[in-house]
Amino acid sequence: MNELPIKAFKEAIRAIHGAPSRLVRRAPVSEHPSGERVWQGEVLVFALEGHAAGIRCYAWEENGDITVVLHDPPVDSPEAAVRAAIASQQGVPEAC
């Protein structure tokens, strides 16, 4: 569960993507790429309003840090957003 208020996520999304957003839903995600749990938490799905390149983004909080990933293929779900963020942290090229 995310500990920060929704307002903090909306501010981060506006700062990163320059667009206002509204919360659409919350999605529980658990990533187990090789059988071992790598990440588990709640991903917030936001609709972007007036953004030129995207209509949706995914956001979550971990240890007070907010991660925001734009819905842009191959990122097309909360699970794909988490996988893309993990890959980018490991230096694997993938959309993020």
C-alpha positions in Angstrom: 0.0 0.0 0.0 1.2 3.5 -0.9 1.8 5.6 2.2 1.8 9.0 0.5 -1.3 11.1 -0.3 -2.8 11.0 -3.8 -1.9 14.7 -4.1 1.8 13.8 -3.9 1.5 11.4 -6.9 -0.5 14.0 -8.9 2.3 16.6 -8.2 5.0 14.1 -9.3 3.1 13.3 -12.5 2.6 17.0 -13.3 6.3 17.7 -12.6 7.5 14.8 -14.8 4.9 14.8 -17.6 3.5 18.4 -17.4 -0.1 17.3 -17.3 -2.8 17.1 -14.6 -4.1 13.6 -13.8 -6.8 11.8 -12.0 -6.7 8.5 -10.2 -8.5 5.7 -12.1 -7.8 2.7 -10.0 -5.4 0.9 -7.7 -3.8 -2.4 -8.8 -2.0 -4.9 -6.6 1.1 -6.1 -8.3 3.6 -8.9 -7.4 6.5 -9.5 -9.7 8.2 -12.9 -9.7 10.4 -13.0 -12.8 12.4 -16.1 -11.9 10.2 -17.6 -9.1 11.6 -15.2 -6.5 9.5 -12.2 -5.5 11.3 -9.1 -6.7 8.6 -6.5 -6.0 5.2 -6.4 -4.4 3.0 -3.4 -3.9 0.2 -1.2 -5.1 0.4 0.6 -8.5 -1.9 3.6 -8.9 -3.3 4.0 -12.4 -3.8 7.6 -13.5 -5.5 9.2 -16.5 -3.5 12.0 -18.0 -5.4 15.1 -19.1 -4.2 16.9 -22.1 -0.9 15.1 -22.4 0.4 15.0 -26.0 2.0 11.5 -25.9 0.0 9.5 -23.4 -3.4 9.0 -21.9 -2.4 7.0 -18.9 0.5 6.5 -16.5 1.3 4.3 -13.5 2.8 5.4 -10.2 3.8 3.9 -6.9 5.8 4.7 -3.8 8.6 2.8 -2.3 10.5 4.1 0.7 9.1 7.6 0.2 10.2 7.7 -3.5 7.6 8.0 -6.2 8.1 6.1 -9.5 6.0 7.2 -12.5 5.9 5.3 -15.8 4.1 6.4 -18.9 1.6 4.0 -20.6 3.6 3.5 -23.8 4.0 0.1 -25.5 5.4 -2.3 -24.4 4.2 -0.7 -21.1 0.5 -1.4 -21.2 -0.4 -2.5 -17.7 0.6 -1.9 -14.1 2.6 -5.1 -14.2 4.5 -4.0 -17.3 5.2 -0.7 -15.7 6.8 -2.4 -12.7 8.8 -4.7 -15.0 10.0 -1.7 -17.0 11.1 0.2 -13.9 13.0 -2.9 -12.6 14.7 -3.3 -15.9 15.8 0.3 -16.0 17.2 0.0 -12.5 19.2 -3.0 -13.7 20.4 -1.2 -16.8 18.4 -3.3 -19.2 17.0 -1.2 -22.1 13.2 -1.1 -22.0 10.6 1.7 -22.2 10.2 3.5 -19.0 
